[in-house]
Amino acid sequence: MPPCRGALSTCLVLAAGLATLRCAQESRTPADTRALVTVAEQSGYQRTGRYDEVEKLCAGFARAWPSRVRCVEFGRTPENRVMRAIVASDDGTLDPAAARQKNRPVVFMQGGIHAGEIDGKDAGFLALREMLEGKAAPGALARATLVFVPVFNVDGHERFGRWNRPNQRGPEEMGWRTTAQNLNLNRDYVKAEAPEMQAMLRLLGEWDPILLADLHVTDGAEFEHDVSLTVTPTLVGDEELRQTAVGFRDELMRRLTAHGSLPIDFYPQFVRDDDPTSGFAVTISQTRFSQQYWATRNRLGVLVETHSWKDYPTRVRVTHNAIVAMMELAADRGPAWRGAAQRADARAAQIGASTVPLTFTNTDHVSTIEFRGYAYTRTPSPISGALATRYDPTRPEIWRIPLRDELRPAMSVVAPRGGYIVPLAYVSMVREKLLLHGIEARIVGRAGAAAVQTFRAEKASIAPGTFEGRAVMGLEGEWRDETRDVPAGSLYVPIAQPKSHLVMTLFRNGASTSQELRAALAGYRQREARRFG
């Protein structure tokens, strides 16, 4: 390109125009994509590839579409495997700074958080290739940037075996549910203990996607429905953002139905395990789960769960259709979603001194729904003697079963007027966690006495079981007004910030699913700030 001799603005416009032209020419030029066909696709979706395939495809997509795709490393696993993400955009919006500058909606798709449930990896590669070729969601990548993590639990993915998911129909071999450190990543969003989760939270913080889609496979009973879509926040939360999520969910359901699926909008777990007559209950997941964690940060989340009793080709097709539909919707509605999220951020920063519900339970209200199941019998197991349910998939039938479809707050608390103070001894530990979550905090520069409320535990009980290898402790006590010395170097966490609900989840006794953080956050609260410990 010859040097610019005119005004700087003219040079910049010319450079931008040439970049756009290159993208347009590249999009019109069919790339040789034969090397981008997965093991799953080559085998008719009987097998899935090992992780070296992810490495090769990540680099291969970037070579095939160099101005539209970027292959990035965002972390290392405990077994020193590279964690990869693929970023795709038709106009070259391939880094977080560019996305922020353009106010670009970003969609984040992750597969393999439970590496035996690997549909998202193979469906994601297929959908990405088709979008880049213009065969699926045409124009979507020009209006929304996709960040795709094919496998989150990389070490678990490489613990390959035929019987890792015995109640799942295909692929022939698959990975393992937990990490090499035996941690379940989809229980780790709040406590952020696993190195993989810490890398993921940094990546999410950099991109701030408006939509986080977590691609799974459920199991349990046999029925005709092939996918559940748990979209958040649709039941509770900021009202405008909730209505936005409901609109997204309903249109996603409609589009998958048009593709021949039988989607449901709740997680299909029986109230009594293995008993269809007990029906289902709508619930609010704890914040340690992906979709609820992201909703607590005032963004949209969706848990996509295909059904393990469907064969692998069917499950990959349904997941592929969901990915394409979500990208189409993000391209059309993404700017409106971002606006709703930004207004939710502003409202969240104003919750000081208000009553905030933190946990929820079902009311007594029950509706009867028609659910497409199969004929079944319940007879004593010859091994355990307990009733066991056996399904006959050759005999579809309609189950008329109860759905507990209303919620009420189970625990509500008054938010602090100012914030929380973390004692000096715990600052290094707690500050690191808060940074991972993008939570604002600042060091107290000058020592002084302060009027605070302190939680005094009068009874502590340890649960008989552990959670993720950690003891679970329940505390009973009360808040008391006190005057305490606050040394310089303490950490102050203001409630007036967009992530105020996540702050309360971390700090408020009884609300957190993060037991080691609860032990660590032995802080105290200025009239404005609470202590629990």
RODO-2510 file (C-alpha; in nm, 4 decimals, decimal comma):
residues 533
     n   res          X          Y          Z
     1     m     0,0000     0,0000     0,0000
     2     p     0,1520     0,3386    -0,0947
     3     p     0,2086     0,5916     0,1828
     4     c    -0,0833     0,8269     0,2599
     5     r    -0,0167     1,1871     0,1650
     6     g    -0,3531     1,3321     0,2645
     7     a    -0,5226     1,3943     0,5952
     8     l    -0,4884     1,1333     0,8667
     9     s    -0,8638     1,0745     0,8675
    10     t    -0,8500     0,9942     0,4953
    11     c    -0,5732     0,7425     0,5582
    12     l    -0,7711     0,5774     0,8356
    13     v    -1,0831     0,5546     0,6220
    14     l    -0,8785     0,4048     0,3376
    15     a    -0,7183     0,1509     0,5722
    16     a    -1,0549     0,0552     0,7155
    17     g    -1,1988     0,0259     0,3660
    18     l    -0,9177    -0,2036     0,2547
    19     a    -0,9659    -0,4184     0,5643
    20     t    -1,3367    -0,4476     0,4902
    21     l    -1,2602    -0,5324     0,1279
    22     r    -1,0204    -0,8066     0,2328
    23     c    -1,2879    -0,9572     0,4606
    24     a    -1,5472    -0,9381     0,1832
    25     q    -1,3129    -1,0979    -0,0702
    26     e    -1,2198    -1,3698     0,1753
    27     s    -1,5859    -1,4440     0,2493
    28     r    -1,6584    -1,4795    -0,1236
    29     t    -1,3562    -1,7024    -0,1801
    30     p    -1,4331    -2,0623    -0,0795
    31     a    -1,1617    -2,1825     0,1517
    32     d    -1,0396    -2,5426     0,1277
    33     t    -1,2296    -2,6765     0,4266
    34     r    -1,1677    -3,0476     0,3750
    35     a    -0,9137    -3,0424     0,6568
    36     l    -1,1742    -2,8813     0,8857
    37     v    -1,4100    -3,1793     0,8917
    38     t    -1,4159    -3,3394     1,2364
    39     v    -1,3646    -3,7050     1,3247
    40     a    -1,7284    -3,7004     1,4339
    41     e    -1,8496    -3,5840     1,0927
    42     q    -1,6243    -3,8291     0,9066
    43     s    -1,7558    -4,1190     1,1167
    44     g    -2,1217    -4,0296     1,0791
    45     y    -2,1179    -3,9072     1,4393
    46     q    -2,0199    -4,2414     1,5845
    47     r    -1,6895    -4,1179     1,7280
    48     t    -1,5456    -3,7929     1,8585
    49     g    -1,1872    -3,6767     1,8218
    50     r    -0,9212    -3,6421     2,0895
    51     y    -0,7985    -3,3017     2,2041
    52     d    -0,5222    -3,2837     1,9452
    53     e    -0,8035    -3,2425     1,6922
    54     v    -0,9153    -2,9239     1,8720
    55     e    -0,5609    -2,7898     1,8463
    56     k    -0,5424    -2,8683     1,4739
    57     l    -0,8870    -2,7309     1,3931
    58     c    -0,8304    -2,4123     1,5908
    59     a    -0,5194    -2,3383     1,3873
    60     g    -0,6831    -2,4652     1,0679
    61     f    -0,9823    -2,2323     1,0921
    62     a    -0,7483    -1,9375     1,1475
    63     r    -0,5429    -2,0330     0,8397
    64     a    -0,8526    -2,0807     0,6224
    65     w    -1,0050    -1,7437     0,7216
    66     p    -0,7124    -1,5345     0,8530
    67     s    -0,9005    -1,2042     0,8736
    68     r    -1,2180    -1,3558     1,0178
    69     v    -1,0919    -1,6124     1,2694
    70     r    -0,8414    -1,6049     1,5514
    71     c    -0,7155    -1,9043     1,7505
    72     v    -0,6163    -1,8068     2,1046
    73     e    -0,4664    -1,9728     2,4090
    74     f    -0,6356    -1,8538     2,7261
    75     g    -0,4937    -2,0853     2,9902
    76     r    -0,3147    -2,4038     3,0890
    77     t    -0,4589    -2,7019     3,2718
    78     p    -0,3009    -2,8713     3,5769
    79     e    -0,1605    -3,1294     3,3335
    80     n    -0,0180    -2,8448     3,1223
    81     r    -0,2537    -2,8779     2,8288
    82     v    -0,3356    -2,5649     2,6300
    83     m    -0,6884    -2,4248     2,6667
    84     r    -0,8091    -2,2942     2,3302
    85     a    -1,0778    -2,0523     2,2172
    86     i    -1,1749    -1,9676     1,8601
    87     v    -1,2931    -1,6127     1,7870
    88     a    -1,4927    -1,5478     1,4694
    89     s    -1,6202    -1,2264     1,3122
    90     d    -1,6887    -1,1363     0,9493
    91     d    -1,5495    -0,7834     0,9842
    92     g    -1,2413    -0,8701     1,1876
    93     t    -1,3770    -0,7764     1,5328
    94     l    -1,1537    -1,0369     1,6920
    95     d    -1,0369    -0,8891     2,0214
    96     p    -1,2190    -0,7514     2,3258
    97     a    -1,1030    -0,3920     2,2709
    98     a    -1,2421    -0,3862     1,9179
    99     a    -1,5709    -0,5369     2,0357
   100     r    -1,6061    -0,2729     2,3077
   101     q    -1,5206     0,0080     2,0661
   102     k    -1,7907    -0,1062     1,8230
   103     n    -2,0422    -0,1893     2,0972
   104     r    -2,0469    -0,5330     1,9377
   105     p    -2,2630    -0,8099     2,0890
   106     v    -2,0421    -1,1039     2,1863
   107     v    -2,1755    -1,4584     2,2146
   108     f    -1,9737    -1,7070     2,4187
   109     m    -2,0269    -2,0803     2,3566
   110     q    -1,8530    -2,3436     2,5642
   111     g    -1,8506    -2,7198     2,5207
   112     g    -1,7108    -2,9983     2,7314
   113     i    -1,7292    -2,8456     3,0784
   114     h    -1,8282    -3,2049     3,1548
   115     a    -1,6059    -3,3700     2,8968
   116     g    -1,8190    -3,6817     2,8583
   117     e    -2,1017    -3,4555     2,7380
   118     i    -1,9185    -3,3539     2,4247
   119     d    -2,1966    -3,2664     2,1776
   120     g    -2,1090    -2,8952     2,1945
   121     k    -1,7580    -2,9500     2,0601
   122     d    -1,8605    -3,1340     1,7439
   123     a    -2,1759    -2,9281     1,6869
   124     g    -1,9824    -2,6069     1,7420
   125     f    -1,7151    -2,6875     1,4853
   126     l    -1,9816    -2,7776     1,2288
   127     a    -2,1866    -2,4633     1,2945
   128     l    -1,8783    -2,2405     1,2868
   129     r    -1,7619    -2,3793     0,9536
   130     e    -2,1084    -2,3391     0,8023
   131     m    -2,1388    -1,9801     0,9276
   132     l    -1,8019    -1,8893     0,7807
   133     e    -1,9011    -2,0516     0,4499
   134     g    -2,2281    -1,8582     0,4479
   135     k    -2,4386    -2,1755     0,4729
   136     a    -2,5807    -2,1035     0,8199
   137     a    -2,6896    -1,7825     0,9963
   138     p    -2,5867    -1,5668     0,6968
   139     g    -2,4632    -1,2262     0,8058
   140     a    -2,4715    -1,3087     1,1764
   141     l    -2,0944    -1,2926     1,2190
   142     a    -2,0970    -0,9416     1,0710
   143     r    -2,3157    -0,8215     1,3580
   144     a    -2,2113    -1,0461     1,6483
   145     t    -1,8721    -1,1871     1,7443
   146     l    -1,8559    -1,5544     1,8443
   147     v    -1,6109    -1,6813     2,1056
   148     f    -1,6154    -2,0628     2,1002
   149     v    -1,4399    -2,2830     2,3559
   150     p    -1,4718    -2,6367     2,2152
   151     v    -1,3545    -2,8086     2,5352
   152     f    -1,3450    -2,6389     2,8740
   153     n    -1,2427    -2,9455     3,0779
   154     v    -0,9414    -3,0394     2,8675
   155     d    -0,7743    -3,2843     3,1107
   156     g    -1,1062    -3,4596     3,1676
   157     h    -1,1533    -3,4824     2,7904
   158     e    -0,8330    -3,6830     2,7615
   159     r    -0,9452    -3,9343     3,0246
   160     f    -1,1085    -4,1178     2,7355
   161     g    -1,3170    -4,4315     2,7861
   162     r    -1,6108    -4,6315     2,6555
   163     w    -1,8014    -4,6389     2,9841
   164     n    -1,7545    -4,2867     3,1166
   165     r    -2,1241    -4,2158     3,0475
   166     p    -2,3003    -4,5573     3,0575
   167     n    -2,6500    -4,4038     3,0202
   168     q    -2,5511    -4,1995     2,7141
   169     r    -2,5946    -4,3219     2,3555
   170     g    -2,2702    -4,2300     2,1855
   171     p    -2,0115    -4,1408     2,0921
   172     e    -1,8191    -4,4685     2,1170
   173     e    -1,5694    -4,3136     2,3607
   174     m    -1,5787    -3,9869     2,5506
   175     g    -1,4049    -3,7919     2,8253
   176     w    -1,4614    -3,7733     3,2006
   177     r    -1,6886    -3,5459     3,4050
   178     t    -1,4326    -3,3862     3,6383
   179     t    -1,0861    -3,2351     3,5974
   180     a    -0,7505    -3,3970     3,6687
   181     q    -0,7846    -3,2494     4,0209
   182     n    -1,1276    -3,4155     4,0502
   183     l    -1,3101    -3,0820     4,0519
   184     n    -1,6454    -3,0311     3,8804
   185     l    -1,6067    -2,7094     3,6814
   186     n    -1,9814    -2,6511     3,6738
   187     r    -1,9796    -2,6212     4,0508
   188     d    -1,6837    -2,3827     4,0545
   189     y    -1,8019    -2,0524     3,9091
   190     v    -1,8196    -1,8778     4,2471
   191     k    -1,5358    -2,0372     4,4417
   192     a    -1,3074    -2,0377     4,1343
   193     e    -1,0771    -2,3011     4,2783
   194     a    -0,9747    -2,4836     3,9604
   195     p    -0,6979    -2,3320     3,7450
   196     e    -0,9225    -2,3925     3,4440
   197     m    -1,2015    -2,1871     3,6009
   198     q    -0,9658    -1,9045     3,6872
   199     a    -0,8545    -1,8922     3,3225
   200     m    -1,2163    -1,9017     3,2068
   201     l    -1,3234    -1,6173     3,4359
   202     r    -1,0408    -1,4021     3,3041
   203     l    -1,1507    -1,4754     2,9463
   204     l    -1,5143    -1,3951     3,0278
   205     g    -1,4077    -1,0756     3,2017
   206     e    -1,2095    -0,9634     2,8991
   207     w    -1,4921    -1,0247     2,6514
   208     d    -1,7984    -0,9541     2,8710
   209     p    -2,0284    -1,1530     2,6394
   210     i    -2,3948    -1,0582     2,6420
   211     l    -2,4841    -1,4287     2,6092
   212     l    -2,3099    -1,7287     2,7656
   213     a    -2,4266    -2,0661     2,6293
   214     d    -2,3140    -2,3773     2,8173
   215     l    -2,3598    -2,6915     2,6055
   216     h    -2,4387    -3,0115     2,7976
   217     v    -2,6098    -3,3518     2,7837
   218     t    -2,8576    -3,4485     3,0525
   219     d    -2,9577    -3,8015     3,1534
   220     g    -3,2139    -3,9752     3,3726
   221     a    -3,5618    -4,0745     3,2552
   222     e    -3,6422    -4,1659     2,8960
   223     f    -3,8862    -3,9367     2,7148
   224     e    -3,9477    -3,7893     2,3705
   225     h    -3,8247    -3,4344     2,4382
   226     d    -3,4753    -3,3941     2,2946
   227     v    -3,3477    -3,0705     2,4495
   228     s    -3,4041    -2,8476     2,7501
   229     l    -3,3232    -2,4757     2,7429
   230     t    -3,2708    -2,3172     3,0833
   231     v    -3,2439    -1,9465     3,0065
   232     t    -3,1553    -1,6976     3,2799
   233     p    -3,2756    -1,4653     3,4212
   234     t    -3,6359    -1,5585     3,3284
   235     l    -3,7853    -1,6232     3,6735
   236     v    -3,6255    -1,3665     3,9041
   237     g    -3,3883    -1,0719     3,8778
   238     d    -3,3889    -0,7303     3,7159
   239     e    -3,7323    -0,6941     3,5565
   240     e    -3,6233    -0,5486     3,2225
   241     l    -3,3447    -0,8029     3,1826
   242     r    -3,5842    -1,0797     3,2862
   243     q    -3,8324    -0,9810     3,0156
   244     t    -3,5448    -0,9676     2,7657
   245     a    -3,4433    -1,3223     2,8622
   246     v    -3,8032    -1,4462     2,8351
   247     g    -3,8295    -1,3074     2,4814
   248     f    -3,4999    -1,4729     2,3864
   249     r    -3,6076    -1,8061     2,5373
   250     d    -3,9470    -1,8096     2,3673
   251     e    -3,8020    -1,7331     2,0236
   252     l    -3,5245    -1,9893     2,0677
   253     m    -3,7886    -2,2488     2,1611
   254     r    -3,9935    -2,1542     1,8542
   255     r    -3,6966    -2,1855     1,6176
   256     l    -3,5894    -2,5257     1,7513
   257     t    -3,9477    -2,6480     1,7302
   258     a    -3,9531    -2,5396     1,3652
   259     h    -3,6455    -2,7602     1,3117
   260     g    -3,8372    -3,0619     1,4440
   261     s    -3,7195    -3,0609     1,8051
   262     l    -3,9379    -3,0966     2,1153
   263     p    -3,7740    -2,8397     2,3449
   264     i    -3,8744    -2,7711     2,7042
   265     d    -3,7876    -2,4589     2,9034
   266     f    -3,7003    -2,6174     3,2389
   267     y    -3,4495    -2,8742     3,3603
   268     p    -3,6267    -3,2142     3,3497
   269     q    -3,5354    -3,3581     3,6888
   270     f    -3,8095    -3,5401     3,8794
   271     v    -3,9070    -3,4100     4,2213
   272     r    -3,8559    -3,7655     4,3478
   273     d    -3,5689    -3,9390     4,1765
   274     d    -3,6746    -4,1986     3,9178
   275     d    -4,0486    -4,1399     3,9781
   276     p    -4,2330    -3,9785     3,6838
   277     t    -4,5519    -3,9366     3,8874
   278     s    -4,3715    -3,6849     4,1116
   279     g    -4,3411    -3,4426     3,8201
   280     f    -4,1043    -3,1499     3,7895
   281     a    -4,0313    -2,8201     3,9633
   282     v    -3,8954    -2,4969     3,8198
   283     t    -3,5956    -2,3839     4,0220
   284     i    -3,3344    -2,1114     4,0492
   285     s    -2,9945    -2,2751     4,0232
   286     q    -2,7271    -2,1813     4,2702
   287     t    -2,4745    -1,9276     4,1490
   288     r    -2,2035    -2,1903     4,1215
   289     f    -2,3678    -2,3053     3,7942
   290     s    -2,2730    -2,1331     3,4691
   291     q    -2,6053    -1,9911     3,3546
   292     q    -2,7068    -1,8559     3,6962
   293     y    -2,3609    -1,7144     3,7598
   294     w    -2,3780    -1,5179     3,4348
   295     a    -2,7293    -1,3936     3,5121
   296     t    -2,6037    -1,2729     3,8512
   297     r    -2,3605    -1,0576     3,6520
   298     n    -2,6586    -0,9032     3,4644
   299     r    -2,6080    -1,0877     3,1388
   300     l    -2,8012    -1,3637     2,9595
   301     g    -2,7163    -1,7271     3,0212
   302     v    -2,8507    -2,0482     2,8736
   303     l    -2,7952    -2,4083     2,9721
   304     v    -2,8494    -2,6245     2,6621
   305     e    -2,9056    -2,9887     2,7582
   306     t    -2,9673    -3,2472     2,4890
   307     h    -3,0988    -3,5792     2,6164
   308     s    -2,8537    -3,8656     2,6650
   309     w    -3,0959    -4,1336     2,5448
   310     k    -3,1037    -3,9743     2,1977
   311     d    -2,8297    -4,1015     1,9685
   312     y    -2,5199    -3,8928     1,9059
   313     p    -2,6106    -3,7801     1,5504
   314     t    -2,9452    -3,6513     1,6799
   315     r    -2,7910    -3,4730     1,9753
   316     v    -2,5239    -3,3037     1,7628
   317     r    -2,7874    -3,1920     1,5114
   318     v    -3,0053    -3,0408     1,7841
   319     t    -2,7079    -2,8652     1,9467
   320     h    -2,5978    -2,7351     1,6069
   321     n    -2,9460    -2,5952     1,5454
   322     a    -2,9416    -2,4265     1,8863
   323     i    -2,6014    -2,2660     1,8179
   324     v    -2,7134    -2,1318     1,4804
   325     a    -3,0413    -1,9997     1,6218
   326     m    -2,8624    -1,8250     1,9094
   327     m    -2,6219    -1,6558     1,6688
   328     e    -2,9104    -1,5404     1,4486
   329     l    -3,0911    -1,3983     1,7495
   330     a    -2,7780    -1,2287     1,8826
   331     a    -2,7213    -1,0654     1,5443
   332     d    -3,0781    -0,9325     1,5383
   333     r    -3,1340    -0,8525     1,9058
   334     g    -2,7849    -0,8236     2,0517
   335     p    -2,7761    -0,4423     2,0694
   336     a    -3,1105    -0,4404     2,2539
   337     w    -2,9830    -0,7109     2,4888
   338     r    -2,6734    -0,5042     2,5629
   339     g    -2,8842    -0,1985     2,6349
   340     a    -3,1006    -0,3923     2,8803
   341     a    -2,7896    -0,5325     3,0501
   342     q    -2,6303    -0,1891     3,0847
   343     r    -2,9462    -0,0498     3,2430
   344     a    -2,9560    -0,3514     3,4769
   345     d    -2,5956    -0,2713     3,5753
   346     a    -2,6970     0,0840     3,6659
   347     r    -2,9909    -0,0349     3,8759
   348     a    -2,7791    -0,2986     4,0491
   349     a    -2,5394    -0,0268     4,1657
   350     q    -2,8281     0,1340     4,3571
   351     i    -2,9450    -0,1557     4,5784
   352     g    -2,7758    -0,0270     4,8975
   353     a    -3,0067    -0,0499     5,2032
   354     s    -3,2794    -0,2302     5,0036
   355     t    -3,4171    -0,5780     5,0718
   356     v    -3,2674    -0,8307     4,8316
   357     p    -3,3892    -1,1915     4,7881
   358     l    -3,0930    -1,4257     4,7621
   359     t    -3,2440    -1,7756     4,7604
   360     f    -3,5788    -1,9093     4,6394
   361     t    -3,8093    -2,2047     4,6926
   362     n    -4,1254    -2,3362     4,5303
   363     t    -4,4689    -2,2303     4,6496
   364     d    -4,7502    -2,4829     4,6884
   365     h    -4,8882    -2,3947     4,3445
   366     v    -4,8962    -2,6902     4,1045
   367     s    -5,0036    -2,7066     3,7413
   368     t    -5,0713    -3,0239     3,5475
   369     i    -4,8726    -3,0469     3,2254
   370     e    -4,8786    -3,2864     2,9325
   371     f    -4,5286    -3,4264     2,8918
   372     r    -4,4278    -3,6527     2,6044
   373     g    -4,2877    -3,9628     2,7684
   374     y    -4,2891    -4,3377     2,7129
   375     a    -4,4820    -4,6222     2,8712
   376     y    -4,3059    -4,7485     3,1809
   377     t    -4,3281    -4,9929     3,4678
   378     r    -4,2060    -4,9601     3,8259
   379     t    -4,1011    -5,2891     3,9764
   380     p    -3,8619    -5,3899     4,2574
   381     s    -3,4992    -5,4093     4,1525
   382     p    -3,3596    -5,7624     4,1884
   383     i    -3,0386    -5,6083     4,3249
   384     s    -3,1507    -5,3361     4,5679
   385     g    -3,5147    -5,4236     4,6211
   386     a    -3,6100    -5,0594     4,5619
   387     l    -3,8590    -4,9630     4,2933
   388     a    -3,6894    -4,9180     3,9558
   389     t    -3,8442    -4,7558     3,6483
   390     r    -3,8150    -4,9278     3,3121
   391     y    -3,9191    -4,7430     2,9977
   392     d    -4,0477    -4,8790     2,6664
   393     p    -3,9348    -4,6344     2,3933
   394     t    -4,1488    -4,8174     2,1366
   395     r    -4,4649    -4,6932     2,3137
   396     p    -4,4823    -4,3127     2,3324
   397     e    -4,7470    -4,1745     2,5644
   398     i    -4,8523    -3,8479     2,7200
   399     w    -4,7760    -3,8126     3,0896
   400     r    -5,0088    -3,5801     3,2772
   401     i    -4,7880    -3,4872     3,5665
   402     p    -4,7470    -3,1999     3,8144
   403     l    -4,5209    -2,9002     3,7556
   404     r    -4,4405    -2,6803     4,0536
   405     d    -4,4189    -2,3590     3,8590
   406     e    -4,4086    -2,0755     4,1128
   407     l    -4,1292    -1,9445     4,3332
   408     r    -4,1031    -1,7297     4,6432
   409     p    -3,7991    -1,5896     4,8249
   410     a    -3,6591    -1,8314     5,0820
   411     m    -3,4078    -1,5827     5,2210
   412     s    -3,4063    -1,2050     5,1809
   413     v    -3,1587    -0,9686     5,3407
   414     v    -3,1015    -0,5957     5,3558
   415     a    -2,8060    -0,4878     5,1443
   416     p    -2,5424    -0,2803     5,3222
   417     r    -2,5550     0,0944     5,2650
   418     g    -2,1866     0,1115     5,1882
   419     g    -2,0210    -0,2272     5,1447
   420     y    -1,8117    -0,4972     5,3057
   421     i    -1,4713    -0,4753     5,4697
   422     v    -1,2277    -0,7646     5,4478
   423     p    -0,9779    -0,7861     5,7389
   424     l    -0,6118    -0,7341     5,6639
   425     a    -0,5197    -1,0993     5,7222
   426     y    -0,7460    -1,2156     5,4402
   427     v    -0,6942    -0,9387     5,1859
   428     s    -0,4495    -1,1166     4,9558
   429     m    -0,6664    -1,4276     4,9370
   430     v    -0,9963    -1,2498     4,8896
   431     r    -0,8765    -0,9749     4,6576
   432     e    -0,7500    -1,2326     4,4093
   433     k    -1,0936    -1,3968     4,3963
   434     l    -1,2733    -1,0654     4,3586
   435     l    -1,0498    -0,9670     4,0676
   436     l    -1,1388    -1,2915     3,8909
   437     h    -1,5067    -1,1988     3,9196
   438     g    -1,4509    -0,8405     3,8042
   439     i    -1,5703    -0,7063     4,1409
   440     e    -1,4587    -0,3580     4,2388
   441     a    -1,2653    -0,3247     4,5646
   442     r    -1,0152    -0,0804     4,7096
   443     i    -0,7558    -0,0806     4,9856
   444     v    -0,8332     0,1223     5,2989
   445     g    -0,5593     0,3853     5,3131
   446     r    -0,5947     0,5107     5,6715
   447     a    -0,6669     0,3230     5,9936
   448     g    -0,9611     0,4301     6,2058
   449     a    -1,2519     0,3226     6,4205
   450     a    -1,5851     0,2608     6,2473
   451     a    -1,9397     0,1802     6,3436
   452     v    -2,0055    -0,1633     6,1965
   453     q    -2,2416    -0,4536     6,2149
   454     t    -2,0714    -0,7778     6,3084
   455     f    -2,2162    -1,1243     6,2613
   456     r    -2,1565    -1,3280     6,5772
   457     a    -2,1926    -1,7010     6,5241
   458     e    -2,3619    -1,8744     6,8160
   459     k    -2,3780    -2,2185     6,6624
   460     a    -2,1761    -2,3922     6,3940
   461     s    -2,2652    -2,7269     6,2411
   462     i    -2,0692    -2,9314     5,9889
   463     a    -2,2659    -3,1274     5,7318
   464     p    -2,2057    -3,5041     5,7274
   465     g    -2,0976    -3,4924     5,3623
   466     t    -1,8479    -3,2785     5,1769
   467     f    -1,8863    -3,0603     4,8699
   468     e    -1,6062    -3,0707     4,6152
   469     g    -1,3788    -3,2116     4,8865
   470     r    -1,4589    -2,9348     5,1356
   471     a    -1,6493    -2,9461     5,4603
   472     v    -1,9810    -2,7615     5,4508
   473     m    -2,0449    -2,5519     5,7608
   474     g    -2,3704    -2,3916     5,8616
   475     l    -2,3685    -2,0887     6,0914
   476     e    -2,6418    -1,9554     6,3174
   477     g    -2,6189    -1,6201     6,4935
   478     e    -2,7132    -1,2564     6,4657
   479     w    -2,5858    -0,9189     6,3524
   480     r    -2,4787    -0,6736     6,6211
   481     d    -2,3890    -0,3061     6,6091
   482     e    -2,0294    -0,2571     6,7179
   483     t    -1,7401    -0,0132     6,6904
   484     r    -1,4327    -0,1786     6,5450
   485     d    -1,0843    -0,0679     6,4449
   486     v    -1,0301    -0,0880     6,0696
   487     p    -0,6549    -0,1100     6,0025
   488     a    -0,4934     0,0433     5,6970
   489     g    -0,4572    -0,2152     5,4252
   490     s    -0,8015    -0,3663     5,4821
   491     l    -1,0097    -0,4197     5,1700
   492     y    -1,3322    -0,2287     5,1122
   493     v    -1,5858    -0,3788     4,8711
   494     p    -1,8579    -0,1233     4,7869
   495     i    -2,2123    -0,2376     4,7260
   496     a    -2,2624     0,0442     4,4718
   497     q    -2,1374    -0,1487     4,1688
   498     p    -2,2926    -0,3435     3,8809
   499     k    -2,2033    -0,6813     4,0331
   500     s    -2,3688    -0,6019     4,3685
   501     h    -2,5781    -0,9211     4,3651
   502     l    -2,2663    -1,1321     4,3146
   503     v    -2,0985    -0,9393     4,5970
   504     m    -2,3835    -1,0316     4,8310
   505     t    -2,3707    -1,3940     4,7171
   506     l    -2,0031    -1,4069     4,8099
   507     f    -2,0242    -1,2284     5,1425
   508     r    -2,3649    -1,2943     5,2906
   509     n    -2,3885    -1,5888     5,5304
   510     g    -2,6403    -1,8424     5,4040
   511     a    -2,6322    -1,7277     5,0421
   512     s    -2,2983    -1,8463     4,9103
   513     t    -2,2270    -2,1825     4,7531
   514     s    -1,8575    -2,1119     4,8024
   515     q    -1,7660    -2,2660     5,1333
   516     e    -1,3976    -2,1809     5,1370
   517     l    -1,4775    -1,8214     5,0491
   518     r    -1,7233    -1,8068     5,3344
   519     a    -1,4460    -1,9189     5,5657
   520     a    -1,2088    -1,6653     5,4147
   521     l    -1,4397    -1,3674     5,4118
   522     a    -1,4354    -1,3138     5,7871
   523     g    -1,4941    -0,9457     5,7339
   524     y    -1,6909    -0,6853     5,9115
   525     r    -1,9353    -0,4384     5,7941
   526     q    -1,9597    -0,0708     5,8466
   527     r    -2,3132     0,0281     5,9108
   528     e    -2,2491     0,0182     5,5599
   529     a    -2,0756    -0,3121     5,5675
   530     r    -2,1285    -0,6525     5,7137
   531     r    -1,9143    -0,9100     5,8663
   532     f    -1,9780    -1,2758     5,8801
   533     g    -1,7410    -1,5468     5,9831
***
